[in-house]
Amino acid sequence: MKILFILKQEPDANIKAIITESRKDAETIVIDLREEHDYDALVENIETYDKVITW
């Protein structure tokens, strides 16, 4: 399973714990929208990952 986490703000301790646990069982990527990113790649990741979770 592939999980994409999209962060819109600084993650709190609970979110960090969820991301850490997810990495144990799935291919996980975290994208922080507060930083500049390649939005074409972001859209491609949204389309190809099994789960997309935004915080």
KEBAPA-275916 format. One record per residue: residue number from 0; residue in three letters; x, y, z of N, C-alpha, C, O in turn. Coordinates in steps of 0.2 Angstrom, whole numbers, m for minus. Example, Ala and Ser with C-alpha at 12.3 -4.5 7.8 and 13.67 -1.06 7.14 Angstrom:
BEGIN
<0; Ala; <66; m28; 39>; <62; m22; 39>; <66; m16; 39>; <71; m17; 42>>,
<1; Ser; <64; m11; 35>; <68; m5; 36>; <64; 0; 39>; <67; 6; 40>>,
end
This chain:
BEGIN
<0; Met; <4; m6; 0>; <0; 0; 0>; <4; 6; 0>; <10; 6; 3>>,
<1; Lys; <2; 11; m3>; <6; 18; m4>; <1; 23; m1>; <m5; 24; m3>>,
<2; Ile; <4; 27; 4>; <1; 32; 7>; <4; 39; 6>; <10; 39; 7>>,
<3; Leu; <0; 44; 4>; <3; 51; 3>; <0; 55; 9>; <m6; 56; 9>>,
<4; Phe; <4; 58; 13>; <2; 63; 18>; <4; 70; 15>; <9; 71; 13>>,
<5; Ile; <m1; 74; 15>; <0; 81; 13>; <m1; 86; 19>; <m7; 86; 22>>,
<6; Leu; <4; 89; 21>; <4; 94; 27>; <2; 101; 25>; <6; 104; 20>>,
<7; Lys; <m2; 104; 28>; <m4; 111; 27>; <m1; 116; 32>; <m1; 122; 32>>,
<8; Gln; <1; 113; 38>; <3; 116; 44>; <8; 111; 47>; <9; 106; 46>>,
<9; Glu; <11; 114; 53>; <16; 110; 57>; <12; 104; 60>; <7; 105; 63>>,
<10; Pro; <14; 98; 59>; <11; 92; 62>; <12; 92; 69>; <17; 93; 72>>,
<11; Asp; <6; 90; 73>; <7; 90; 80>; <10; 83; 82>; <11; 79; 77>>,
<12; Ala; <10; 81; 88>; <13; 75; 90>; <9; 69; 88>; <12; 64; 86>>,
<13; Asn; <2; 69; 88>; <m2; 64; 85>; <m1; 63; 78>; <m1; 57; 76>>,
<14; Ile; <m1; 68; 74>; <0; 67; 67>; <7; 64; 65>; <8; 59; 61>>,
<15; Lys; <12; 66; 69>; <19; 63; 68>; <19; 56; 70>; <22; 52; 67>>,
<16; Ala; <15; 54; 75>; <15; 47; 77>; <11; 43; 72>; <13; 37; 70>>,
<17; Ile; <6; 45; 69>; <2; 42; 64>; <7; 41; 58>; <7; 35; 55>>,
<18; Ile; <10; 46; 56>; <15; 45; 50>; <20; 40; 51>; <22; 36; 47>>,
<19; Thr; <23; 40; 57>; <28; 35; 59>; <26; 28; 59>; <29; 24; 56>>,
<20; Glu; <20; 27; 62>; <17; 20; 62>; <15; 18; 54>; <16; 12; 53>>,
<21; Ser; <13; 23; 50>; <11; 21; 43>; <17; 19; 39>; <17; 15; 35>>,
<22; Arg; <23; 22; 41>; <29; 20; 38>; <31; 13; 39>; <35; 10; 35>>,
<23; Lys; <29; 10; 44>; <31; 3; 46>; <27; m2; 41>; <30; m7; 40>>,
<24; Asp; <21; 0; 39>; <18; m5; 35>; <16; m3; 27>; <14; m7; 24>>,
<25; Ala; <18; 3; 26>; <17; 5; 19>; <22; 10; 16>; <26; 13; 20>>,
<26; Glu; <22; 10; 10>; <27; 15; 7>; <23; 22; 8>; <18; 23; 6>>,
<27; Thr; <27; 27; 11>; <24; 33; 13>; <28; 39; 11>; <34; 39; 11>>,
<28; Ile; <25; 44; 9>; <28; 50; 7>; <24; 56; 10>; <18; 56; 11>>,
<29; Val; <28; 61; 13>; <25; 67; 16>; <27; 73; 12>; <33; 74; 10>>,
<30; Ile; <22; 77; 10>; <23; 83; 6>; <21; 89; 10>; <15; 89; 12>>,
<31; Asp; <25; 93; 12>; <23; 99; 16>; <22; 105; 11>; <26; 108; 7>>,
<32; Leu; <15; 107; 10>; <13; 112; 6>; <16; 119; 8>; <15; 124; 4>>,
<33; Arg; <19; 120; 14>; <21; 126; 16>; <28; 128; 12>; <30; 133; 12>>,
<34; Glu; <31; 123; 9>; <37; 123; 5>; <35; 123; m2>; <30; 121; m4>>,
<35; Glu; <39; 126; m6>; <38; 126; m13>; <39; 119; m16>; <44; 115; m15>>,
<36; His; <34; 117; m20>; <34; 110; m23>; <32; 110; m30>; <30; 115; m33>>,
<37; Asp; <34; 104; m33>; <32; 103; m40>; <25; 101; m40>; <24; 95; m39>>,
<38; Tyr; <20; 105; m42>; <13; 103; m42>; <11; 98; m47>; <6; 94; m46>>,
<39; Asp; <14; 98; m52>; <13; 92; m57>; <15; 86; m54>; <11; 81; m55>>,
<40; Ala; <20; 85; m50>; <22; 79; m47>; <17; 77; m41>; <15; 72; m40>>,
<41; Leu; <15; 83; m38>; <10; 82; m33>; <3; 79; m35>; <1; 74; m32>>,
<42; Val; <1; 81; m41>; <m5; 79; m44>; <m4; 71; m46>; <m9; 67; m45>>,
<43; Glu; <1; 70; m49>; <3; 63; m51>; <3; 58; m45>; <0; 53; m45>>,
<44; Asn; <6; 61; m39>; <6; 56; m33>; <m1; 55; m31>; <m3; 50; m28>>,
<45; Ile; <m5; 61; m31>; <m12; 60; m28>; <m16; 55; m33>; <m20; 51; m30>>,
<46; Glu; <m14; 54; m39>; <m18; 50; m43>; <m15; 42; m42>; <m19; 38; m44>>,
<47; Thr; <m9; 42; m41>; <m6; 35; m40>; <m6; 32; m33>; <m5; 26; m33>>,
<48; Tyr; <m6; 36; m28>; <m6; 33; m21>; <m13; 30; m19>; <m18; 32; m21>>,
<49; Asp; <m12; 25; m15>; <m19; 21; m13>; <m23; 26; m8>; <m29; 26; m9>>,
<50; Lys; <m19; 29; m4>; <m23; 34; 1>; <m19; 40; 1>; <m13; 41; 1>>,
<51; Val; <m23; 46; 1>; <m21; 52; 2>; <m24; 55; 8>; <m30; 56; 9>>,
<52; Ile; <m20; 58; 13>; <m22; 61; 19>; <m19; 68; 20>; <m13; 69; 19>>,
<53; Thr; <m24; 72; 21>; <m21; 79; 22>; <m22; 81; 29>; <m27; 79; 32>>,
<54; Trp; <m18; 85; 31>; <m18; 88; 38>; <m17; 95; 38>; <m17; 99; 43>>,
end
